[in-house]
Amino acid sequence: MTAIAEAHVALNFEPNNADTHAVLGMALMTKAQLDEAIAQLSKAIEILPSHSHAHYNLALALAEKGETVDAIVHYEKAIETQPDFFEALTNLAWIFASSSDANIRNGPKAVELAEEADRLMIDTSPVVLRTLAAAYATNKSFDRGVETSRRALQSAQEQRNSELAETIRREMSLYEVGLPYRAP
């Protein structure tokens, strides 16, 4: 029985279980059934407004659909209900640092969020450092962006993540010539 089928069975017995709706939403996301996932995650939040992981996963699904403004709201709710939620901090910082929409971009907030995510990490995270580098570059602190990118690159290489390492190299080359990264 799949996770989706199991969650449906569980909801037949306990239809107002926020965690089950959240699990079903996450399972639907893995199947790229975003509209259904959004409905289930929204139901989880309706039942339990402080469900930080439902807010986070709803933000992921909304961002995947290109609904960035709505995604921001749910990342912020996830952080509000769980201030040490470093994945939510990192993803929201990335949006604020790299958005091609100037109305969404917020360099100072991106730095604040990314620095907090970095502070919360026990081990060095190349993803968090990559986000922090982009945030610095958005604020025209290109030297800090390059230095942080170097740390991110080293961490990605230590983790043998060649795809991420190459992405960091490309972004760092922008910072070296005084340009911030902008998401397509």
Steps between C-alpha positions, in 0.01 A plus 500: 500500500639840405533795737220674312266202540595458866432867570158478333414197715617683813291806410191278473544422871623840612412769242621792714853377559728783388808278489332250269390778264858632506646156426254452216593842363870413507436164333299672227785747448737212429262393224490858360132524584541857618138615503395201709804546724413866552143405594618244757766726650249786519259267681774409749556871567126562531487232770826602669611855402834458680604192297843626393579208269164533321576870444849414376382232259215721379761769429705247301196398295395860437853595398509204263183633338657847468279652769792667674311764697275235656803278564667784690198528731523132593879502544450792738228309688726194527776719647256681729381170647848341502773769508783245466358348178822543303360357174221759502749774591729392215226472238347835590844662500562352153179653365582840651858484370452363151153592377499663159201703622624817669171525691576168669876540547604617848877490543523599868235246599675234288825557691321494836324172423803330343729603785247357747481173303880483493516567875256214564701245302712261702701400194581716202226491238596586142136588424477744790837653409397528133188686612700726728740579215209595274358719776831682544527552124145637483612759755803583283737338752666312218824426690298331776298320233816362340655401833179327612469330160851360544395351833183360341703354214744332738210356699326371186826340384552337841150354467585386146207696362643590160174641361464747789871583479462593133196715577693681772794557262268659241340727759837593650623607155218758498597636841864526392399748228257692722172343394236339723333171412141523374277194472354440155 
